[in-house]
Amino acid sequence: MKTNFFASKSRNSILGLLLILLVFLLYKYCCPFSDQGPIQVKGPIKAPLGVSFIDVNGANTNVQNVKVTLIDPGKKVVSSNAVPFQTVDVEGGVMSIGLASDAIFSVDSPYLFYIRAEADGYMTNIRPVVITADVPEYLPIYMSALRNLPPSGLASLVGNISTIQGGVLQTNETLISQSPQNTMRPMTIRMEEGLRFLCNGKPVTTPGALNYRLLFGMPRDSNANRVFPGGFEVLGAVDQSGKQLANPRNPAFFTTGGWFSLEMNIGKEGINGFSKPVLVDMPIADSTINPETQAMVKVGDTFPLWSLNNSTGVWTQEDETVVTENPEGGLKISFPITHLSTFNADWFTGACSTGTQRIDVSYTFDAANSTGFGGNRFTRLVNTADGSEIRAKTINFDNTGNLEVIRTPAGFTTQLLVHQGANSFFPIQGTSGSLSCPGTGSLALVGSAPATCILLEFVTGAANAPVNNQCYNSVWTKNSCADPMSMFLFEGIINGDGNLIMPNYPANRCVRLWFLDDSPGSDQIYLEFTINFGIATIPPGSPTSGTITTNAAGGPYSFTYWRENTAVGDCTTRIRINIPAGLVSGNACPP
């Protein structure tokens, strides 16, 4: 009998190759190459942005597990270590991103992308990001837990309907929103028997109950304004024919009369449409001002109705709806819907058309702040009529005494609110006078003398010859690394020299840096370590050691830091943190 030697040899060769591959993979992941740390830094980024996901109820807790999806037509958004991604699961409630080094943007040609944030038990939120300059920024994205609402401004309803067969409703059903202590008149959504639920125009046939999540927001309330999907600056809008009404270069602005978001699913199949109209009754708050008449809303006034595309971030003008009397008291609007999204009844105002839509604002310091105020301050532009936040930016008040407010609304009176530090949790230290476009304004920065600052520097290598390689990443701190629910505060973004000026805390703080794994799936990687900001001077020759907690391969890692009481700019102290070379490879700092 002949032996099929060729087949046997091929089989042995394949088995041999598989064995070699297995050994290679085991060596790579168990014994990483000496020049490859588990965090790969691809290079510097532009326009670094720290993003924090915050529970609006009390605004002192991060949303712990958030699915982030980018709506990024230009494909230039990357992580702090320059890894491109489309979706990522963010644990801990903070992330650090920016634009690729070859991204191009300016005031005349802004770069626009959207962040869609989803979390179990929370209503989905979408926030636009407009980049016009290569400067550090901070973006808080507020989210509302549907079963744990703040005391005012929001109502919700979470539940299910079991009378569903083959994706068809078997009974008449009415959804009625509920607010804490019944502080708001309820909105209702009526669905008729025989209604078929659709997904992208096709019938949903998955068996099971219908799950629904409803969030209703009223105007002139800070909680509702914070979680208003898409924000009040409209960067993308079209009419029913698809004609463009707003874009990043020529934005528009909403004045809301109320809004709601509704999400539904049967099993794992999402629902975004209905076979026949569903009727919505939405109350109008008594305090609502019609910007077209500058008077209280009354019966017969009309509201433009808008819907938000959750896949593109673009608003579509649906129709107009007329104000009528509400049998429950007060006023209401009624309208049919045939698809699901965020709907809002909002007046639409264009941007100031003069020049570059700019307001020139001069700022001054009082005696207590005549020195040392320079640095990043979280600054909000708000509509004085209803308190809605039009835009927020991190501004460096560098003692020049002048700043420009661009892309401003026509016909609005606005105001700048300047916080003492880099995030919105610091107290307000400066408030401008009323601003309108075209025109000028003034801003006085007042209050107590600035807190002492510290220069935080991130290095790698020997104490006598450190190398800066951590640049353009956000720095987050909280009281304790052992408390997963405590709030991370945004302290700022490491500059191109590898350092950051931040408040000098008196004791221990947990510090977090955020990266993405350069592999399919784009899993987040975080570094957490405790720094004693109140420690006495530590010479480089005898640094303090600590442990970095991380989900990176090979962890935990050891690190060292030392403190020098030496004047660095306005700060009297510098703390150098030495990140081990085996943990991070590559360099995020410019050459």
RODO-2510 file (C-alpha; in nm, 4 decimals, decimal comma):
residues 591
     n   res          X          Y          Z
     1     m     0,0000     0,0000     0,0000
     2     k     0,1324     0,3420    -0,0978
     3     t     0,1706     0,6120     0,1625
     4     n     0,0368     0,9561     0,0730
     5     f     0,3557     1,1279     0,1810
     6     f     0,2610     1,4697     0,0376
     7     a    -0,0598     1,4972     0,2440
     8     s     0,1147     1,3862     0,5616
     9     k     0,4008     1,6320     0,5105
    10     s     0,1606     1,9211     0,4495
    11     r    -0,0350     1,8381     0,7621
    12     n     0,2820     1,8270     0,9710
    13     s     0,3982     2,1576     0,8234
    14     i     0,0709     2,3264     0,9105
    15     l     0,0829     2,1899     1,2656
    16     g     0,4371     2,3170     1,2978
    17     l     0,3446     2,6641     1,1784
    18     l     0,0515     2,6772     1,4218
    19     l     0,2835     2,5759     1,7072
    20     i     0,5323     2,8509     1,6140
    21     l     0,2490     3,1054     1,5972
    22     l     0,1197     2,9957     1,9392
    23     v     0,4648     3,0317     2,0957
    24     f     0,5039     3,3764     1,9354
    25     l     0,1693     3,4966     2,0732
    26     l     0,2428     3,3629     2,4207
    27     y     0,5796     3,5354     2,4192
    28     k     0,4360     3,8598     2,2872
    29     y     0,1618     3,8887     2,5488
    30     c     0,3334     3,7234     2,8450
    31     c     0,6800     3,8657     2,7771
    32     p     0,6332     4,1904     2,5822
    33     f     0,9176     4,3222     2,3694
    34     s     1,1343     4,5611     2,5659
    35     d     1,0628     4,8548     2,3333
    36     q     0,6855     4,8035     2,3281
    37     g     0,4809     4,9053     2,6320
    38     p     0,1154     4,8008     2,6593
    39     i     0,0158     5,1640     2,5868
    40     q     0,1229     5,2672     2,2395
    41     v     0,1468     5,6418     2,1784
    42     k     0,1124     5,7121     1,8069
    43     g     0,2278     6,0722     1,8308
    44     p     0,1022     6,4215     1,9160
    45     i    -0,2603     6,5206     1,8626
    46     k    -0,4361     6,8515     1,8008
    47     a    -0,7149     7,0270     1,9929
    48     p    -0,7064     6,7961     2,2999
    49     l    -1,0425     6,7556     2,4714
    50     g    -1,1319     6,6186     2,8142
    51     v    -1,4825     6,4694     2,8247
    52     s    -1,6700     6,3956     3,1461
    53     f    -2,0029     6,2101     3,1675
    54     i    -2,1973     6,3469     3,4664
    55     d    -2,5241     6,2451     3,6338
    56     v    -2,7359     6,5609     3,6269
    57     n    -2,9040     6,4748     3,9569
    58     g    -2,6749     6,6617     4,1953
    59     a    -2,4003     6,6812     3,9315
    60     n    -2,1479     6,5213     4,1654
    61     t    -2,1266     6,1686     4,0252
    62     n    -1,9786     6,0389     3,7025
    63     v    -2,1892     5,8038     3,4926
    64     q    -1,9770     5,4956     3,5455
    65     n    -2,0282     5,2893     3,2298
    66     v    -2,0978     5,4763     2,9072
    67     k    -2,1029     5,3475     2,5510
    68     v    -1,9567     5,6264     2,3380
    69     t    -2,0213     5,6398     1,9644
    70     l    -1,8646     5,9029     1,7428
    71     i    -2,0526     6,0680     1,4589
    72     d    -1,7412     6,1836     1,2780
    73     p    -1,7718     6,2226     0,8997
    74     g    -1,4129     6,3539     0,8721
    75     k    -1,2659     6,0499     1,0555
    76     k    -1,0089     6,2640     1,2396
    77     v    -1,1112     6,2079     1,6036
    78     v    -0,8550     6,0063     1,7999
    79     s    -0,7744     5,9189     2,1602
    80     s    -0,5133     6,1052     2,3649
    81     n    -0,2529     5,8567     2,2378
    82     a    -0,3654     5,9174     1,8753
    83     v    -0,5584     5,5910     1,8275
    84     p    -0,8588     5,6307     1,5922
    85     f    -1,1917     5,4800     1,7009
    86     q    -1,5647     5,4867     1,6394
    87     t    -1,7064     5,3325     1,9578
    88     v    -1,5627     5,2675     2,3025
    89     d    -1,6966     5,1630     2,6412
    90     v    -1,5881     5,4248     2,8955
    91     e    -1,5584     5,3035     3,2552
    92     g    -1,5231     5,5638     3,5267
    93     g    -1,6994     5,8427     3,3393
    94     v    -1,4074     6,0313     3,1790
    95     m    -1,2148     6,0146     2,8519
    96     s    -0,9422     6,2108     2,6684
    97     i    -0,9593     6,2671     2,2938
    98     g    -0,8551     6,5111     2,0217
    99     l    -0,7951     6,5378     1,6484
   100     a    -0,5298     6,3682     1,4389
   101     s    -0,2181     6,5704     1,3671
   102     d    -0,3175     6,6166     1,0012
   103     a    -0,6640     6,7582     1,0808
   104     i    -0,7324     7,1028     0,9338
   105     f    -0,9697     7,3528     1,0950
   106     s    -1,0178     7,7250     1,1523
   107     v    -1,2837     7,9798     1,2462
   108     d    -1,3863     7,9959     0,8814
   109     s    -1,3740     7,6168     0,8389
   110     p    -1,4664     7,4509     1,1717
   111     y    -1,4325     7,0783     1,2347
   112     l    -1,7588     6,9269     1,3609
   113     f    -1,8254     6,5908     1,5195
   114     y    -2,0794     6,4521     1,7658
   115     i    -2,0526     6,2300     2,0727
   116     r    -2,3458     5,9970     2,1369
   117     a    -2,3528     5,8704     2,4969
   118     e    -2,5606     5,5697     2,6075
   119     a    -2,5754     5,4084     2,9527
   120     d    -2,8059     5,1567     3,1196
   121     g    -3,0811     5,3369     3,3070
   122     y    -3,0018     5,6730     3,1439
   123     m    -3,1508     5,8541     2,8453
   124     t    -2,9197     5,8749     2,5443
   125     n    -2,7597     6,2135     2,4895
   126     i    -2,5877     6,3606     2,1828
   127     r    -2,3469     6,6524     2,2065
   128     p    -2,1804     6,8393     1,9190
   129     v    -1,8150     6,9411     1,9308
   130     v    -1,6886     7,2271     1,7136
   131     i    -1,3127     7,2761     1,6763
   132     t    -1,1893     7,6116     1,5448
   133     a    -0,8450     7,6366     1,7108
   134     d    -0,5708     7,4081     1,8410
   135     v    -0,6330     7,4781     2,2097
   136     p    -0,7272     7,2518     2,5041
   137     e    -1,0961     7,2172     2,5856
   138     y    -1,3260     7,0536     2,8406
   139     l    -1,6719     6,9122     2,7635
   140     p    -1,9108     6,8002     3,0398
   141     i    -2,1877     6,5779     2,9016
   142     y    -2,4770     6,5567     3,1451
   143     m    -2,7038     6,2528     3,1464
   144     s    -3,0287     6,1825     3,3300
   145     a    -3,0977     5,8597     3,5209
   146     l    -3,4600     5,7898     3,4369
   147     r    -3,5446     5,6474     3,7802
   148     n    -3,3476     5,9072     3,9773
   149     l    -3,4467     6,2516     3,8490
   150     p    -3,3409     6,5873     3,9938
   151     p    -3,6130     6,7723     4,1865
   152     s    -3,7135     7,0024     3,9008
   153     g    -3,7318     7,0394     3,5249
   154     l    -3,7536     6,6747     3,4177
   155     a    -4,0181     6,4026     3,4066
   156     s    -3,9795     6,0424     3,2907
   157     l    -4,1469     5,7070     3,2476
   158     v    -3,9884     5,3632     3,2230
   159     g    -4,1843     5,0433     3,1689
   160     n    -4,3097     4,7800     2,9297
   161     i    -4,6263     4,6766     2,7476
   162     s    -4,6971     4,3049     2,7222
   163     t    -4,9977     4,3217     2,4868
   164     i    -4,7811     4,2821     2,1776
   165     q    -4,8174     4,0059     1,9195
   166     g    -4,5905     3,9864     1,6179
   167     g    -4,4805     4,3435     1,6720
   168     v    -4,8421     4,4721     1,6707
   169     l    -5,0116     4,6481     1,9648
   170     q    -5,3262     4,4599     2,0739
   171     t    -5,4770     4,7304     2,3002
   172     n    -5,4978     5,1100     2,3238
   173     e    -5,2133     5,2343     2,5433
   174     t    -5,1248     5,5751     2,6936
   175     l    -4,7873     5,6718     2,8354
   176     i    -4,8032     5,9449     3,1028
   177     s    -4,4841     6,1099     3,2276
   178     q    -4,4135     6,1337     3,6001
   179     s    -4,2148     6,4072     3,7774
   180     p    -4,0740     6,4191     4,1334
   181     q    -4,3480     6,5346     4,3734
   182     n    -4,5673     6,5980     4,0656
   183     t    -4,3965     6,9319     4,0077
   184     m    -4,4735     6,9251     3,6327
   185     r    -4,7920     6,8778     3,4372
   186     p    -4,7609     6,5392     3,2621
   187     m    -4,7190     6,4822     2,8920
   188     t    -4,9060     6,1948     2,7268
   189     i    -4,8357     5,9682     2,4315
   190     r    -5,1346     5,7756     2,2917
   191     m    -5,0930     5,4601     2,0844
   192     e    -5,3910     5,2902     1,9196
   193     e    -5,4682     4,9198     1,8930
   194     g    -5,3325     4,7750     1,5691
   195     l    -5,0214     4,9958     1,5685
   196     r    -4,7269     4,8125     1,4149
   197     f    -4,3769     4,8917     1,5384
   198     l    -4,1071     4,9449     1,2762
   199     c    -3,7291     4,9388     1,2537
   200     n    -3,5897     5,1318     0,9560
   201     g    -3,9275     5,1019     0,7849
   202     k    -3,9565     4,7231     0,8294
   203     p    -4,1989     4,5492     1,0685
   204     v    -4,0533     4,4292     1,3973
   205     t    -4,1425     4,0631     1,4472
   206     t    -3,9275     3,9762     1,7488
   207     p    -4,1457     3,8176     2,0175
   208     g    -4,1719     3,9758     2,3603
   209     a    -4,2883     4,2847     2,5438
   210     l    -4,2370     4,6430     2,4306
   211     n    -3,9894     4,8314     2,6525
   212     y    -4,0053     5,2113     2,6586
   213     r    -3,8019     5,4973     2,8084
   214     l    -3,9375     5,8540     2,8095
   215     l    -3,7711     6,1773     2,9244
   216     f    -3,9547     6,5123     2,9139
   217     g    -3,7828     6,8461     2,9760
   218     m    -3,9301     7,1880     3,0478
   219     p    -3,7771     7,5249     2,9513
   220     r    -3,6082     7,7709     3,1861
   221     d    -3,4761     7,4960     3,4132
   222     s    -3,1044     7,4332     3,4581
   223     n    -3,1408     7,0544     3,4899
   224     a    -3,3463     7,0200     3,1720
   225     n    -3,1181     7,2614     2,9870
   226     r    -2,8089     7,0582     3,0787
   227     v    -2,9409     6,7324     2,9316
   228     f    -3,1147     6,8850     2,6292
   229     p    -2,9953     6,6534     2,3466
   230     g    -2,7879     6,8293     2,0840
   231     g    -2,7560     7,1525     2,2800
   232     f    -2,9023     7,4945     2,2085
   233     e    -2,6460     7,5905     1,9451
   234     v    -2,7739     7,4275     1,6251
   235     l    -2,4806     7,3157     1,4095
   236     g    -2,6757     7,1043     1,1650
   237     a    -3,0392     7,1543     1,0586
   238     v    -3,2505     7,0970     0,7458
   239     d    -3,6087     7,1519     0,6419
   240     q    -3,8347     6,8724     0,5199
   241     s    -3,6988     6,9018     0,1662
   242     g    -3,3401     6,8628     0,2895
   243     k    -3,2462     7,2298     0,2438
   244     q    -2,9711     7,3251     0,4876
   245     l    -3,0751     7,5699     0,7590
   246     a    -2,7663     7,5661     0,9818
   247     n    -2,4061     7,4434     0,9723
   248     p    -2,0923     7,4925     1,1856
   249     r    -1,9916     7,8091     1,0009
   250     n    -2,3422     7,9560     1,0114
   251     p    -2,5124     7,8091     1,3188
   252     a    -2,8569     7,8820     1,4521
   253     f    -2,9936     7,8809     1,8057
   254     f    -3,2946     7,7279     1,9811
   255     t    -3,5250     7,8887     2,2357
   256     t    -3,7195     7,5933     2,3677
   257     g    -4,0799     7,5578     2,4719
   258     g    -4,0227     7,1968     2,5791
   259     w    -3,8762     6,8725     2,4484
   260     f    -3,8899     6,4963     2,4945
   261     s    -3,6901     6,1858     2,4022
   262     l    -3,8557     5,8470     2,3557
   263     e    -3,6751     5,5148     2,3056
   264     m    -3,8370     5,1738     2,2482
   265     n    -3,7294     4,8180     2,1837
   266     i    -3,8673     4,4648     2,1676
   267     g    -3,5986     4,2238     2,2778
   268     k    -3,2738     4,3326     2,1167
   269     e    -3,4496     4,4991     1,8237
   270     g    -3,4732     4,8778     1,8408
   271     i    -3,7835     5,0628     1,7244
   272     n    -3,7687     5,3913     1,5355
   273     g    -4,1019     5,4126     1,3562
   274     f    -4,4765     5,3428     1,3630
   275     s    -4,7194     5,2199     1,0991
   276     k    -4,9629     5,5004     1,1867
   277     p    -4,9356     5,8284     1,3796
   278     v    -4,8944     5,8359     1,7557
   279     l    -5,0529     6,1404     1,9266
   280     v    -4,8452     6,3521     2,1649
   281     d    -4,9856     6,6069     2,4129
   282     m    -4,7072     6,8201     2,5649
   283     p    -4,7754     7,0899     2,8278
   284     i    -4,6247     7,4360     2,7882
   285     a    -4,4873     7,6000     3,1018
   286     d    -4,6713     7,9121     3,2178
   287     s    -4,3445     8,1076     3,2258
   288     t    -4,2567     8,0426     2,8600
   289     i    -4,1782     8,3611     2,6663
   290     n    -4,2414     8,3748     2,2925
   291     p    -3,9252     8,5416     2,1530
   292     e    -4,1169     8,6563     1,8459
   293     t    -4,3628     8,8610     2,0541
   294     q    -4,1517     8,9074     2,3715
   295     a    -4,4706     8,8190     2,5639
   296     m    -4,5972     8,5160     2,7521
   297     v    -4,7097     8,2306     2,5278
   298     k    -5,0862     8,2309     2,4700
   299     v    -5,3501     8,0271     2,2899
   300     g    -5,3026     8,0543     1,9135
   301     d    -4,9228     8,1000     1,9216
   302     t    -4,7306     7,8595     1,7020
   303     f    -4,4243     7,6494     1,7768
   304     p    -4,1940     7,5076     1,5099
   305     l    -4,1525     7,1329     1,5728
   306     w    -3,8101     6,9683     1,5285
   307     s    -3,6741     6,6133     1,5427
   308     l    -3,3142     6,5027     1,5978
   309     n    -3,1515     6,2339     1,3832
   310     n    -2,9624     6,0152     1,6318
   311     s    -2,7330     5,8839     1,3584
   312     t    -2,6202     6,2199     1,2170
   313     g    -2,6873     6,4761     1,4920
   314     v    -2,8860     6,6882     1,2422
   315     w    -3,2202     6,8500     1,3299
   316     t    -3,5132     6,8378     1,0845
   317     q    -3,7978     7,0898     1,0940
   318     e    -4,1090     6,8717     1,0971
   319     d    -4,4021     7,1123     1,1072
   320     e    -4,5638     7,3811     1,3187
   321     t    -4,7961     7,3168     1,6111
   322     v    -5,0520     7,5537     1,7665
   323     v    -5,0877     7,6313     2,1384
   324     t    -5,4243     7,5323     2,2880
   325     e    -5,5775     7,5169     2,6347
   326     n    -5,4815     7,2150     2,8433
   327     p    -5,7751     7,0427     3,0231
   328     e    -5,5255     6,9644     3,3027
   329     g    -5,4639     7,3387     3,3421
   330     g    -5,2426     7,5826     3,1582
   331     l    -5,1471     7,5394     2,7923
   332     k    -5,0372     7,2552     2,5669
   333     i    -4,9425     7,1614     2,2139
   334     s    -5,0605     6,8452     2,0349
   335     f    -4,8982     6,6772     1,7366
   336     p    -4,8653     6,3357     1,5708
   337     i    -4,5330     6,1524     1,5299
   338     t    -4,4505     5,8593     1,3030
   339     h    -4,0876     5,8047     1,4047
   340     l    -3,8801     5,8081     1,7220
   341     s    -3,6124     6,0566     1,8193
   342     t    -3,5811     6,3646     2,0354
   343     f    -3,8595     6,6108     1,9511
   344     n    -3,8608     6,9722     2,0584
   345     a    -4,0938     7,2674     2,0191
   346     d    -3,8388     7,5429     1,9652
   347     w    -3,8119     7,8819     1,8048
   348     f    -3,5203     7,9025     1,5658
   349     t    -3,2925     8,2083     1,5536
   350     g    -3,0103     8,2641     1,3069
   351     a    -2,6592     8,3821     1,3845
   352     c    -2,5519     8,7421     1,3844
   353     s    -2,4736     8,8244     1,0225
   354     t    -2,2379     9,1168     1,0818
   355     g    -1,8710     9,0537     1,0053
   356     t    -1,7546     8,7322     1,1738
   357     q    -2,0543     8,7150     1,4117
   358     r    -1,8227     8,8527     1,6790
   359     i    -1,8571     9,0362     2,0089
   360     d    -1,5409     9,1981     2,1428
   361     v    -1,5186     9,1691     2,5213
   362     s    -1,2634     9,3482     2,7360
   363     y    -1,1847     9,2041     3,0774
   364     t    -1,0252     9,3471     3,3884
   365     f    -0,8991     9,2110     3,7202
   366     d    -0,9688     9,3470     4,0629
   367     a    -0,6778     9,4093     4,3015
   368     a    -0,6903     9,0576     4,4462
   369     n    -0,6560     8,9057     4,0998
   370     s    -0,4173     9,1508     3,9397
   371     t    -0,1562     8,8754     3,9248
   372     g    -0,1897     8,5028     3,8993
   373     f    -0,5327     8,4865     3,7386
   374     g    -0,3853     8,3841     3,4041
   375     g    -0,4697     8,0250     3,3141
   376     n    -0,7544     7,8135     3,1861
   377     r    -1,0981     7,9027     3,3156
   378     f    -1,4210     7,7222     3,2237
   379     t    -1,6391     7,9909     3,0633
   380     r    -2,0055     7,9601     2,9639
   381     l    -2,2090     8,1737     2,7226
   382     v    -2,5749     8,1709     2,8326
   383     n    -2,9011     8,3110     2,7016
   384     t    -3,0153     8,5562     2,9695
   385     a    -3,3806     8,5073     2,8719
   386     d    -3,4040     8,1427     2,9820
   387     g    -3,0636     8,0538     3,1295
   388     s    -2,9878     7,8019     2,8549
   389     e    -2,6205     7,7409     2,7857
   390     i    -2,5363     7,8257     2,4253
   391     r    -2,1740     7,7209     2,4411
   392     a    -1,8941     7,6533     2,6882
   393     k    -1,5183     7,6785     2,6365
   394     t    -1,1973     7,6650     2,8341
   395     i    -1,0436     8,0112     2,7971
   396     n    -0,6911     8,1119     2,8889
   397     f    -0,7118     8,4546     3,0569
   398     d    -0,3547     8,5552     2,9857
   399     n    -0,3682     8,9203     3,0962
   400     t    -0,4135     9,0551     2,7425
   401     g    -0,7441     9,2043     2,8550
   402     n    -0,9388     9,1104     2,5415
   403     l    -1,1300     8,8137     2,4037
   404     e    -1,3652     8,7528     2,1121
   405     v    -1,6999     8,5760     2,1275
   406     i    -1,7760     8,4290     1,7846
   407     r    -2,0781     8,2537     1,6280
   408     t    -2,3232     8,4554     1,8340
   409     p    -2,7038     8,4573     1,7981
   410     a    -2,8951     8,7444     1,6445
   411     g    -3,1539     8,9019     1,8685
   412     f    -3,0364     8,7269     2,1863
   413     t    -2,9005     8,8951     2,4956
   414     t    -2,6233     8,6775     2,6327
   415     q    -2,3801     8,6746     2,9219
   416     l    -2,0417     8,5192     2,9990
   417     l    -1,9975     8,3266     3,3250
   418     v    -1,6338     8,2555     3,4167
   419     h    -1,5558     7,9808     3,6680
   420     q    -1,2549     8,0021     3,8964
   421     g    -1,0972     7,6828     3,7613
   422     a    -1,0930     7,4520     3,4620
   423     n    -1,4372     7,2943     3,5183
   424     s    -1,7917     7,3948     3,6064
   425     f    -1,7639     7,2776     3,9676
   426     f    -1,5469     7,5744     4,0600
   427     p    -1,7405     7,8818     4,1788
   428     i    -1,8178     8,1611     3,9352
   429     q    -1,5556     8,4337     3,9628
   430     g    -1,6537     8,6668     3,6812
   431     t    -1,9771     8,7688     3,5096
   432     s    -1,9982     8,9903     3,2043
   433     g    -2,2540     9,2551     3,1358
   434     s    -2,5244     9,1918     2,8774
   435     l    -2,3842     9,1044     2,5343
   436     s    -2,5454     9,1333     2,1929
   437     c    -2,4170     9,1183     1,8382
   438     p    -2,2818     9,3285     1,6847
   439     g    -2,1290     9,5103     1,9749
   440     t    -1,8825     9,5110     2,2594
   441     g    -1,8933     9,4101     2,6217
   442     s    -1,7002     9,4028     2,9454
   443     l    -1,6127     9,1400     3,2014
   444     a    -1,4807     9,1929     3,5548
   445     l    -1,2886     8,9060     3,7137
   446     v    -1,3258     8,9494     4,0867
   447     g    -1,3105     8,7530     4,4098
   448     s    -1,0555     8,6263     4,6556
   449     a    -0,6871     8,5988     4,5743
   450     p    -0,6026     8,3034     4,3500
   451     a    -0,5327     7,9715     4,5180
   452     t    -0,1742     7,8541     4,5102
   453     c    -0,0908     7,6449     4,2089
   454     i     0,1418     7,3570     4,1388
   455     l     0,3241     7,2509     3,8238
   456     l     0,2568     6,8832     3,7567
   457     e     0,5136     6,7337     3,5202
   458     f     0,5041     6,3877     3,3603
   459     v     0,8379     6,2327     3,2670
   460     t     1,0090     5,9030     3,1922
   461     g     1,3681     5,8118     3,2694
   462     a     1,6319     5,8865     3,5306
   463     a     1,5689     6,1608     3,7868
   464     n     1,8685     6,3578     3,6663
   465     a     1,7732     6,3294     3,2966
   466     p     1,3959     6,2933     3,2640
   467     v     1,2245     6,2924     2,9250
   468     n     0,8802     6,4461     2,8757
   469     n     0,6626     6,2074     2,6769
   470     q     0,3118     6,2652     2,8155
   471     c     0,1541     6,5591     2,6316
   472     y    -0,2005     6,6611     2,5353
   473     n    -0,3686     6,4164     2,7739
   474     s    -0,6388     6,5223     3,0202
   475     v    -0,5602     6,5011     3,3901
   476     w    -0,8449     6,3980     3,6214
   477     t    -0,8400     6,3838     4,0008
   478     k    -1,0700     6,2756     4,2819
   479     n    -1,0439     6,2216     4,6558
   480     s    -0,9659     5,8506     4,6561
   481     c    -0,8876     5,5837     4,3982
   482     a    -1,0610     5,3341     4,6297
   483     d    -1,3989     5,5077     4,5897
   484     p    -1,5315     5,4183     4,2432
   485     m    -1,8357     5,6463     4,2704
   486     s    -1,6587     5,9677     4,3670
   487     m    -1,6464     6,2424     4,1068
   488     f    -1,3460     6,2925     3,8792
   489     l    -1,2639     6,6616     3,8391
   490     f    -1,1051     6,7924     3,5216
   491     e    -0,7783     6,9648     3,6179
   492     g    -0,6642     7,0550     3,2678
   493     i    -0,4615     6,9174     2,9789
   494     i    -0,0890     6,8489     2,9786
   495     n     0,0783     7,0979     2,7451
   496     g     0,3393     7,0392     2,4754
   497     d     0,6175     7,0595     2,7353
   498     g     0,4735     6,7724     2,9379
   499     n     0,3395     6,9742     3,2302
   500     l     0,0178     7,1172     3,3714
   501     i    -0,0577     7,4064     3,6066
   502     m    -0,3313     7,3040     3,8514
   503     p    -0,4531     7,3851     4,2057
   504     n    -0,2208     7,2724     4,4839
   505     y    -0,4286     7,0355     4,6963
   506     p    -0,3352     6,9961     5,0651
   507     a    -0,3383     6,6146     5,0756
   508     n    -0,3747     6,2941     4,8751
   509     r    -0,5527     6,2980     4,5395
   510     c    -0,6224     6,0135     4,3001
   511     v    -0,4909     6,1020     3,9517
   512     r    -0,6206     5,9373     3,6303
   513     l    -0,4856     5,9380     3,2734
   514     w    -0,6876     5,7837     2,9884
   515     f    -0,5741     5,6071     2,6687
   516     l    -0,7034     5,3630     2,4074
   517     d    -0,5614     5,0217     2,3308
   518     d    -0,4246     5,0114     1,9751
   519     s    -0,6090     4,6939     1,8778
   520     p    -0,9457     4,5987     1,7268
   521     g    -1,2250     4,6955     1,9641
   522     s    -1,0466     5,0029     2,1020
   523     d    -1,0688     4,9143     2,4709
   524     q    -0,9905     5,1962     2,7112
   525     i    -0,6751     5,1860     2,9224
   526     y    -0,6534     5,3959     3,2368
   527     l    -0,3723     5,4735     3,4774
   528     e    -0,4620     5,5642     3,8349
   529     f    -0,2196     5,6569     4,1110
   530     t    -0,2227     5,8529     4,4355
   531     i    -0,0141     6,1680     4,4772
   532     n     0,0330     6,3401     4,8132
   533     f     0,0206     6,7033     4,7059
   534     g     0,0822     6,8144     5,0616
   535     i     0,4041     6,6210     5,1059
   536     a     0,7208     6,8040     5,2037
   537     t     1,0068     6,8631     4,9622
   538     i     1,1353     6,5384     4,8095
   539     p     1,4756     6,5540     4,6379
   540     p     1,5155     6,3712     4,3065
   541     g     1,7744     6,1444     4,4636
   542     s     1,5226     5,9900     4,7053
   543     p     1,1810     6,0033     4,5388
   544     t     0,8581     5,8709     4,6859
   545     s     0,7383     5,5485     4,5277
   546     g     0,3860     5,4327     4,4594
   547     t     0,1757     5,1909     4,2570
   548     i    -0,0098     5,2579     3,9336
   549     t    -0,3421     5,0760     3,9160
   550     t    -0,4211     4,9984     3,5532
   551     n    -0,6104     4,7581     3,3313
   552     a    -0,3099     4,7521     3,0955
   553     a    -0,1281     4,4240     3,0422
   554     g     0,1422     4,3466     3,2965
   555     g     0,0069     4,5701     3,5727
   556     p     0,0207     4,6893     3,8406
   557     y     0,3293     4,9057     3,7798
   558     s     0,5482     5,1005     4,0182
   559     f     0,6216     5,4689     3,9743
   560     t     0,8071     5,7421     4,1562
   561     y     0,7552     6,1133     4,2090
   562     w     0,9425     6,3955     4,3725
   563     r     0,8571     6,7479     4,4775
   564     e     1,0647     7,0623     4,4389
   565     n     0,9793     7,3886     4,6114
   566     t     1,1017     7,6085     4,3312
   567     a     0,9305     7,8933     4,1509
   568     v     0,7927     7,7900     3,8110
   569     g     0,5998     8,0786     3,6601
   570     d     0,3245     8,1751     3,9049
   571     c     0,3632     7,8460     4,0950
   572     t     0,6026     7,7885     4,3819
   573     t     0,6103     7,4084     4,3599
   574     r     0,6706     7,1385     4,1002
   575     i     0,5868     6,7685     4,1302
   576     r     0,7474     6,5372     3,8764
   577     i     0,5749     6,2034     3,8132
   578     n     0,7968     5,9382     3,6559
   579     i     0,5900     5,6971     3,4455
   580     p     0,7882     5,3718     3,3898
   581     a     0,9238     5,3271     3,0371
   582     g     0,7864     4,9732     3,0193
   583     l     0,4291     5,0986     3,0516
   584     v     0,4050     5,3641     2,7812
   585     s     0,6017     5,3578     2,4574
   586     g     0,6150     5,6320     2,1980
   587     n     0,5999     6,0048     2,2556
   588     a     0,2979     6,2328     2,2587
   589     c     0,5078     6,5495     2,2803
   590     p     0,6089     6,7470     1,9718
   591     p     0,9715     6,7102     1,8575
***
